[in-house]
């Protein structure tokens, strides 16, 4: 279990949320409806086990939320255990995604964020990816190497959206930097901010699929329109 640093706020403030959504807004000005491709990666190591079911439930609701606006094709990836790294095919059916996600269980092991970014980089060079979402709580790798990979993704126009669970300071600093280099956005959550995570994850998915107007429609119907003008 990763120890929490009580010197920082464990959940993003309203200002952080607004900044996150403003960053997302800047990247989605001319997106055609129904053309989204999202690479969704998860840390499935033991440190996330206490809130794993909650996080998976929220992520599942994010997938379901995109059904109303068009085709969001998602490639699901996760790491955990000793050198375990698995990636699904590109899937556009929410039922398939839910089935894939429900089969994942946490196992002890080190983080493999570089492996996630390397794989995403290879995919982006072969075919377009609209965004990367990574959900994790810690970082046990070389920050310079991760930064190089994030910068390369940024050059290809692939933003990284990172949702950090908890308040590990090393991870927070690195995650923020990766998002900045890729022109993405960062947000932190914990077990008490389920609705916040659900709204923000859904926002990214809706953006990837339909762009700004699709998000505004989604936000209005879900009473979160105030988060983005």
Steps between C-alpha positions, in 0.01 A plus 500: 500500500633842407516735797313828463673830546272708725673822397301520177130482424408142395224610263509755224343835590231671293775713346692186402189350341430815301862512385480135397190557292641818348806303389271240345295771329808645330577166335158424354389795292447324166419138571252319277226312680537124537868463415664456840787262575600481867785300651396427860769365735473399866742427782381168645764455771417418862511861620174564313315195628301677779317722250524281191132402479392861544736625230398228256133578557558868422708421193226266380246782531732717293487247217121482521474879490655510154237273346267798460733703277663267251781249458782518749751228426704407805809288548522390863839433661618420851808390688542316828684208653847400386549643152132459411385738228187425300327689221162436339404544138328823397144464629198720432232303684454611861388150605830358377692765689314427820572131464870566444525736794316268739759229439793713623624447856778675693833321548821600672767654279684813389353773282542465122403845377785510247363182348157661472637813330731302271209288383281806447780664302528199270124501446489874432766463230291236326155656534352808664419506871297791634601470864662285766342456841710357781364423847758423769628593843879483499813516282813287555685571175747744347319833462729621220423195289127541555528868413672417171220262404234754597673765291503270197129436543442873521680550169264246345200690638406235756416660839529302823226537760619370836268430792704442814346314792627624835777749565841345441717809447757340269227369273312829509802703388584260218142454384446875476814532291402217264163664438664836435749354252226316307262799518262295710350552845540365854252448782516330840227301673443271797234262628287795609483667160322238291260741334784737409698221335193374315426846359858566391555158345175530311601848384822369346317214330231728365761746374691225322183386328312815413701809586394812684132508406450136592653572839276805555193290423620226734589746777162668480307176522714386793489833684872570479480777242642749750839330484558617144374809324 
